[in-house]
Each structure stands twice: as C-alpha cells, then as structure tokens.
Amino acid sequence: MLDRDGFRPNVGIILLNQKNQVFWGKRIRTHSWQFPQGGIDRGETPERAMIRELHEEVGLHQEHVRIVARTRDWLRYEVPDRYIRRDARGHYRGQKQIWYLLQLVGNDWDLNLRATDHPEFDAWRWNDYWVPLDAVVEFKRGVYEMALTELARYLPRNEPRNRFLRQGVRPHESSHASVALPDGSFDPPFKNTFEPRPQT
C-alpha cells in the first residue's frame, strides 16, 4: 500500500526499559541492528499497527507496555534504487513512519523473538537511548535522528540529552548490557562491531 508519492506507511518503535535504555534488535541472519518497525496494513490505524508489530517482532502484548509519546507527523526516508526490486522501481520511493516511544511495564523475560513463525530478530540488547548512527543503514539515519530527537523530551526520567548522534560519541561500554539470545543465553556486549545490511 503506497501513498500518492510512493511512500509506504509504516510504524517505528522505540521501546524503553526502566533505565531509559532502548531495545536494540539484530536482524535475523545478519549483522545489522535496528529498532522494531513494520508496515501499516490497509484499514489499520498507526497505533493498531504498532501493537501488532510489537507482538510480531518482540513478542510483547499491549499490557506489557505504556505509550509515552509518538511523533507528530510522518517521518520519511527514500530507499536508493539499488535496494528496490526492479518491478517496484518508478513506483516505490521509500517509507513514511510514525514513531512510538513505549515504556516496558512488564519484564525482560516477556520479550520473545520467536512469537511468530517469521521472526525479524535473532538477538537483542538494551542500548543507551542515543544510539550511534553508524549502526544504522545509511538511508535510515536521518529518520532515526529525527525520531530520537523529537521523542527525547518525553523520556520518563532525567536522561542526559547530549546528542551523541551527530558528534559520533560513544556511550561508555560499561552501560551496555549483554546480548540476549532466543534460547535465553547471553553473549558479551558487542563493542561497535556493527556491519549493517540494508533492510527495506
């Protein structure tokens, strides 16, 4: 479902824990990490799509989260032609997204990457709110920066609001949690070894 300008409606999810760290998911069978996101189906509102995607991608239900805020308007990114299927070129330009800031009111163990038979992630971690943009595929970086910046004012606690995004400053390594794998085991935290692959 595309709008008249060739953008597919989509939702993005920034999920906070009680420390204002954000859920950071590793795309299945890749080295790319990102926030949960997904398309809005015909007839769905952005909020209903967000609730559906929340369950499909991280296994959470509506009762596990509290909606803190959402972006006021659509945030758009264009996908380079080399990442677009040939039959969609000339029609599909990219995605327009409403971003939601959610707070987890359940527990870490409520997250389930295998909630459906088509998982999006195969590992996850809690990351500092200001994620480094070099961990994000290049054509999505502008939208990530806009969403994080717009929603930062609604953080439930006094999270430092230094903009690591543009300066390229890394959070202290000690603030990173271990990576949770689908089987419940944990790997040590990754140390900026991201090798993102484009996901459209």
C-alpha positions in Angstrom: 0.0 0.0 0.0 1.7 3.2 -1.2 0.6 6.8 -0.9 0.4 9.0 -4.0 4.0 10.0 -3.6 5.2 6.4 -3.5 5.8 6.0 0.2 4.6 3.0 2.2 3.0 3.8 5.6 5.0 2.3 8.4 5.5 2.5 12.2 8.7 2.5 14.2 9.0 1.5 17.8 11.5 2.8 20.4 11.0 0.6 23.5 12.4 1.8 26.8 13.2 -0.1 29.9 13.2 1.5 33.4 16.7 2.9 32.9 15.7 4.6 29.7 17.7 2.2 27.6 16.2 1.2 24.3 15.6 -2.2 22.8 18.1 -2.9 20.0 17.4 -5.9 17.8 19.8 -7.8 15.5 18.2 -8.6 12.2 17.9 -12.3 11.7 20.9 -13.9 10.0 22.7 -10.5 9.5 25.0 -8.3 11.5 22.6 -5.3 11.2 20.9 -3.9 14.3 17.8 -1.6 14.4 14.6 -0.7 16.2 11.4 -2.7 15.5 9.4 -1.4 12.6 6.8 -2.6 10.2 4.1 -1.7 7.6 0.6 -0.4 8.3 -1.9 -2.7 6.7 -4.9 -1.3 4.8 -7.6 -0.3 7.3 -5.2 -0.2 10.3 -4.5 2.9 12.4 -0.9 3.6 13.2 -1.5 2.6 16.8 -3.1 -0.7 15.9 -0.2 -1.5 13.5 2.3 -0.6 16.3 0.6 -3.1 18.7 0.6 -5.8 16.0 4.2 -5.2 15.1 5.2 -5.1 18.8 3.9 -8.7 19.2 5.2 -10.0 15.8 8.7 -8.7 16.3 9.4 -8.8 20.0 6.5 -10.9 21.4 5.0 -8.2 23.6 1.3 -7.5 24.1 -0.4 -4.2 24.8 -0.5 -4.8 28.5 3.3 -5.1 28.6 3.9 -1.5 27.5 2.8 2.0 28.2 2.6 4.5 25.3 4.7 7.5 26.3 4.6 9.6 23.1 4.6 9.5 19.3 5.9 11.7 16.6 3.5 14.4 15.5 3.9 13.9 11.7 5.2 11.3 9.3 8.9 11.0 9.0 10.1 9.8 5.6 13.1 8.2 4.1 13.8 7.3 0.5 15.3 3.9 -0.5 18.1 4.0 -3.0 17.2 2.4 -6.3 19.8 -0.4 -5.9 17.8 -1.7 -2.9 14.4 -1.6 -4.7 13.0 -4.6 -6.6 13.0 -4.0 -10.3 9.2 -4.3 -10.6 8.8 -1.6 -7.9 11.1 0.9 -9.4 9.4 4.0 -10.6 6.5 3.5 -8.1 8.1 2.8 -4.7 10.2 5.6 -3.2 10.6 4.6 0.4 8.7 4.6 3.8 6.9 7.2 5.8 6.8 6.4 9.5 5.0 7.3 12.7 7.4 6.6 15.6 6.1 5.5 19.0 8.0 5.8 22.3 7.0 3.0 24.6 8.0 2.0 28.1 8.2 -1.6 29.1 6.0 -2.2 32.2 6.5 -6.0 32.1 9.7 -7.9 32.5 12.7 -8.6 30.2 11.6 -12.3 30.0 8.3 -11.2 28.5 10.1 -10.4 25.3 10.0 -13.3 22.8 11.8 -13.1 19.5 10.0 -16.3 18.3 6.4 -15.2 18.9 5.7 -15.9 15.2 7.0 -18.3 12.6 8.6 -15.4 10.7 11.0 -13.8 13.3 12.7 -10.5 12.5 15.4 -10.6 15.1 17.7 -13.4 16.4 19.3 -11.4 19.3 18.6 -8.3 21.3 20.2 -6.0 23.8 19.4 -2.8 25.8 21.3 0.1 24.4 21.7 3.7 25.6 19.0 6.0 24.2 21.3 7.9 21.9 22.2 5.1 19.6 25.2 5.7 17.3 24.1 6.4 13.8 26.8 4.4 12.3 25.0 1.3 13.5 22.0 2.2 11.2 21.9 1.6 7.5 22.8 5.0 5.9 19.5 5.9 4.3 17.6 5.5 7.6 19.9 7.6 9.7 18.1 10.8 9.2 14.8 9.4 10.3 16.4 7.8 13.4 17.9 11.1 14.3 14.6 13.0 13.9 12.6 10.4 15.8 15.0 10.2 18.7 15.4 13.9 18.9 11.6 14.6 18.8 10.8 12.0 21.4 13.7 12.7 23.8 11.6 15.4 25.6 9.2 12.7 26.7 11.7 10.4 28.4 10.2 9.4 31.8 13.5 10.2 33.7 16.2 12.8 33.5 18.2 11.1 30.8 21.2 13.1 29.6 20.3 14.7 26.4 23.7 15.2 24.8 23.3 14.5 21.1 25.8 11.7 20.6 24.2 11.2 17.2 26.0 13.9 15.2 29.2 14.0 17.3 29.8 10.3 17.0 30.5 10.0 20.7 30.0 6.5 22.1 28.3 5.8 25.4 30.6 4.1 28.0 31.0 0.5 27.3 30.0 -0.4 30.9 26.5 0.8 30.2 25.8 -1.9 27.6 24.0 -5.0 28.6 24.8 -8.4 27.4 23.0 -9.7 24.3 20.0 -11.9 24.9 19.7 -14.8 22.5 16.4 -16.6 21.7 17.3 -19.6 23.8 17.7 -17.4 26.9 21.5 -17.5 27.0 23.6 -14.3 26.9 26.6 -13.2 24.8 29.0 -10.4 25.9 28.1 -7.0 24.7 29.2 -6.1 21.2 31.7 -3.3 21.0 30.8 -1.3 17.9 31.4 -4.1 15.5 28.1 -3.5 13.6 28.1 -4.3 9.9 24.6 -3.1 8.9 23.0 -4.5 5.8 20.2 -2.5 4.2 16.7 -3.6 5.1 13.8 -2.1 3.1 
